[in-house]
Amino acid sequence: MWFHTPGSTRFGRCPGNNHGEGSHDKDWRNSYRLETTTSNNGPGGQKNWRWCSHCESLWFNGHATWGKCPGSAAGHTAVNSADYILRVS
């Protein structure tokens, strides 16, 4: 899962596209809704999602390991990220 601001030409680095050197594919996607835990408007969804400023991706922070970050050898960062709830729209 990755974050994209409408109108932006930045699509972040994708770990599955050319060994992390390619960008995310903007043409294939599902629609999801993110809420911060402070604006939670009901039951359901999955908490513990964060945005990584290194790779412009959302990653799940609910496991002991955070997965590989294609934007930094140090791994994903939660600095400047809210705690998001992911819901399928």
URBEL-V309465 format. One record per backbone hydrogen bond with DSSP energy under -0.5 kcal/mol. CO is the residue of the C=O (numbers start at 1). NH is the residue of the N-H. E is the energy in kcal/mol with one decimal. If there is no record, write none. Layout:
co: {CO;CO}
nh: {NH;NH}
e: {E;E}
This chain:
co: {1;4;5;11;12;14;14;16;17;18;22;24;25;27;30;31;33;35;36;37;46;48;49;50;51;52;52;55;56;57;59;59;67;68;69;72;78;82;83;84;85;86;87}
nh: {58;6;8;24;24;17;20;18;22;21;14;26;28;29;32;89;87;85;39;40;86;61;84;59;53;56;57;13;3;52;50;61;76;70;72;75;81;84;37;49;35;46;33}
e: {-2.3;-0.5;-2.5;-0.9;-0.8;-1.2;-0.7;-0.6;-2.4;-1.5;-2.7;-0.8;-0.6;-0.5;-0.6;-1.8;-2.4;-3.2;-1.5;-0.8;-2.6;-3.7;-2.9;-2.4;-0.6;-1.7;-0.6;-0.5;-2.3;-2.8;-2.5;-0.5;-0.5;-0.6;-0.8;-1.4;-2.0;-0.7;-2.3;-1.9;-1.9;-1.9;-3.4}
